[in-house]
Each structure stands twice: as C-alpha cells, then as structure tokens.
C-alpha cells in the first residue's frame, strides 16, 4: 500500500473552483485531476455533487430536498391535528346523543 497518498482536506472554495475549471475548460476530469494533483475519483465526486446541488443530476436538488423535508414535517403535523379533531368530534357527538 505504498501508493496511497495521505488524506488531504480541501476548502469548499477550492472544490468549487476546481469544478468550475472542469466545466469551463472542456478538459476531461482525468486531465484536470492530474493538473491539480488530485485523485480522479475525488474530482468526479465533487463534480457529481455540484451537479446534484444545482439540479443538473439526480431527482432532487439541495433546495428541493429541503423543501420536501419541510413539507413532510407539515403533513405529519396536519395528520396529527386531524386525528385530534376527529377524536374531539366523536367525544362531543357522544355527549349530544
């Protein structure tokens, strides 16, 4: 395992700039990875992540995912409120009968 390079950390700005370079240069990911001394797999992951965030890849973008989570919470709340109202209606209907 002498070929493994040590794990390096990159800032979000560096990642975004490298992804922009891939998109705008027209060069293959492998060429940009060599130029930037990155692993090809890491750069591919960054590009796919950026595409997903901008809605270019995958079914949901980051904003859509957040909205979906918020809507699911709201549906859960509304269903709970509906169940409470049904129980209250049954309780008061029983008193008037």
N, C-alpha and C positions, 0 to 999 in steps of 0.2 A: 504494500500500500504506500509505497514511496511517491506515487504520482499524485496523491491527494494534496490539494492546496489547503492552507488553513482557512477557516471560515472567516469571511470578511463582512463587515456591516457597511451598508450604503445608505445615504440620506435619501429621503423621498424626492428631493430636488434633483439629485444625481440620477436617480432612476427615471424620473420624468424626462429629463434632458436626453438621456440615452434612448428612451423610447421614441422621443421626437426625432432624434437622429436616424433611427431605423426607418421611421415613416417617411421622412422628408428626403433622405439620401437615395432611396431606391435600392440600396445595397442589401444583400441578403443578411439575415440575422447573424449567420456564422462569421461573415466578414466584419461586421460591426463589433461582435464579441471579441474577435482577435485584436482589432484595433484598440479596444478599450480594456484589454486584458481581463475579460470576463469569461465565465463559462457560458457556452451556448445555451445550456438548459436554463440557467438563471435568467438570461436575457429573454428567452422565449416566454418564461413565466411572467416577467414584467410586462411584456407586450400583450400577452393574453389578458392579464389583469387590467391593464389600461383599456383594452378593447371592451372588456366586460363593464367597467365603470362608465364608459361613455355610451354604452348601449349598442356598440358595434358587434358584440359577441354575446352569445348566451341569451336566455329568455328574458332576464331582468337586469336592468342597470342598478347601480347602488341606490339611486333615488327611488326607483320603482320598488326595490326590495324594502326600503324603509317605509314607504307608503303602504305596502302590503302588510307589513308587521303592525303598523298603526291601525289599519282597517280591521285586521283580525282581532286586535285588542278591543276595538269598538264593538265589533259583532259579539264578542264574548260578554261585554258589559250589557249590551242591549238584550241578549238572550237571558241573562240573569234577571234583569229588570222585568222582562216579560213573564218569567216564571213567578216572580214575586207578585206581580199584578194578577196573574191567574189564580194564585192561592188566595189573595185578598178578595177577589170576586167570588170565589167559591165560599169563603168564610161569610161574607155579607149576604150572599144569596141564601145560605142556610139559615141565617138569623131571621130573614123576612118571610120564610116559607111557613 
